[in-house]
Amino acid sequence: MTEISRILDQFRRAYNGDAWHGTPLREILRGISAKQAAQHVIPEAHSIWELLLHITAWEGEVLRRLQTGIMGMPEDGDWNDIQLGSEEAWHNTLARFDKVHTELEQEMMRCTDDKLSEILGTNRERETGAGVSVYVLLHGIIQHSIYHAGQIALLKKAFAS
């Protein structure tokens, strides 16, 4: 098994597979309404919707980096406010996340183990994540999504109480 195939396995498990850490993100998102997604359950904390937009933006940024080698902030922005709180808008947000996630997975499938050691960016910048290898970038986006999936899971549990 190649290293990129092992990374892809973890990427898939975190999204909709048998994740070691617990419930995968796609399952956590199941059954959340637009009203719940937009709600700020904890004052000063992000909503589920804002978290999903953030995850989508950064998965899109990693996709762009793999395709172009150009570092930067996500084109859609880092943290975005919800413009429309309708069920249709929420379903569009979920569909956009699925699309970006699938496109990133397909781009990762084109990677070779040799590409994993390639450094993206010239200087290390913590804010943008520049100056790291493709290997670190891919593990980083998996960790990032799992971190925020945990936040979404806790916010979802707050609706049940």
C-alpha positions in Angstrom: 0.0 0.0 0.0 1.4 3.4 -0.9 1.5 6.3 1.5 -0.9 8.4 -0.5 -3.4 5.5 -0.4 -3.1 5.4 3.4 -3.7 9.2 3.6 -6.7 8.8 1.3 -8.1 6.1 3.6 -7.9 8.4 6.5 -9.5 11.3 4.5 -12.4 9.0 3.5 -12.9 7.6 7.0 -13.1 11.1 8.5 -15.7 12.1 6.0 -18.0 9.1 5.7 -16.3 5.9 6.9 -15.3 3.8 9.9 -13.5 6.6 11.6 -11.4 5.6 14.6 -12.1 8.9 16.4 -15.9 8.3 16.3 -18.7 9.5 14.0 -17.5 10.8 10.6 -18.4 14.3 9.6 -21.1 13.4 7.0 -23.0 11.4 9.5 -22.7 14.2 12.1 -24.3 16.6 9.6 -27.2 14.2 8.9 -30.6 15.5 10.2 -29.4 19.0 11.1 -32.0 21.6 10.0 -31.1 25.1 8.6 -32.5 26.6 11.8 -30.2 24.4 13.9 -27.2 25.0 11.6 -27.6 28.7 11.9 -28.1 28.9 15.6 -25.4 30.2 17.9 -25.8 27.7 20.7 -22.8 29.1 22.6 -22.5 32.8 22.6 -19.5 34.1 20.8 -18.9 30.7 19.2 -19.4 29.7 15.6 -22.6 28.1 14.4 -22.6 24.7 12.7 -23.3 26.4 9.4 -20.3 28.7 9.8 -18.1 25.8 10.8 -19.1 23.9 7.6 -18.5 26.9 5.4 -15.0 27.1 7.1 -14.3 23.5 6.5 -15.4 23.8 2.9 -13.3 26.9 2.3 -10.1 25.2 3.6 -10.7 22.0 1.7 -11.2 24.2 -1.4 -7.9 26.0 -0.6 -6.0 22.7 -0.2 -7.5 21.6 -3.6 -6.3 24.9 -5.2 -2.8 24.5 -3.7 -2.5 21.0 -5.0 -3.6 22.2 -8.5 -1.5 25.4 -8.6 1.1 25.3 -5.9 0.0 28.8 -5.0 -0.4 29.6 -1.3 -2.9 31.9 0.2 -6.1 32.2 2.1 -9.3 30.5 0.9 -10.9 32.3 -2.1 -14.2 32.0 -0.3 -12.8 33.6 2.9 -11.7 32.0 6.1 -14.9 32.6 8.3 -18.1 33.5 6.6 -21.4 34.8 7.8 -24.6 33.1 6.7 -26.3 35.1 4.0 -29.5 33.0 3.7 -30.9 30.9 6.5 -33.4 28.8 4.4 -33.5 25.1 4.2 -32.6 25.4 0.5 -29.6 27.5 1.3 -28.5 24.9 4.0 -28.9 22.1 1.5 -26.9 24.0 -1.0 -24.1 24.5 1.6 -24.1 20.7 2.3 -24.0 20.0 -1.5 -21.1 22.5 -1.9 -19.2 20.8 0.9 -19.8 17.4 -0.7 -18.7 18.7 -4.1 -15.5 20.3 -2.8 -14.7 17.3 -0.7 -15.1 15.0 -3.7 -12.9 17.2 -5.9 -10.2 17.3 -3.2 -10.4 13.5 -2.9 -10.0 13.1 -6.7 -7.0 15.5 -6.7 -5.4 13.5 -3.9 -5.9 10.4 -5.9 -3.7 11.9 -8.7 -0.9 12.5 -6.2 2.1 10.2 -6.0 4.2 9.3 -3.0 7.0 11.4 -4.6 4.8 14.5 -4.6 4.3 14.1 -0.8 7.7 15.5 -0.1 7.2 18.6 -2.3 7.2 21.9 -0.3 4.4 24.3 -1.1 5.4 27.9 -0.6 8.8 29.3 0.1 8.4 30.5 3.7 6.6 29.0 6.6 3.5 31.0 7.4 1.3 29.6 10.2 -1.8 31.7 9.1 -1.9 30.3 5.6 -0.2 27.0 6.3 2.4 27.8 3.6 5.9 26.4 3.6 5.0 22.8 4.4 5.2 19.6 2.4 2.2 18.1 0.6 2.4 15.3 3.2 1.9 17.8 6.1 -0.8 19.7 4.1 -2.9 16.6 3.5 -2.6 15.4 7.1 -3.3 18.9 8.2 -6.6 19.2 6.3 -7.7 15.9 7.7 -6.9 17.0 11.2 -8.6 20.4 10.6 -11.9 18.7 9.4 -11.9 16.3 12.3 -11.3 19.1 14.8 -14.3 21.1 13.5 -16.4 17.9 13.2 -16.0 17.5 16.9 -17.2 21.0 17.5 -20.2 20.4 15.2 -21.0 17.1 17.1 -21.1 19.0 20.4 -23.3 21.7 19.0 -25.6 19.1 17.6 -25.9 17.4 21.0 -26.9 20.7 22.5 -30.1 20.5 20.4 -31.1 17.3 22.1 -30.9 18.7 25.6 
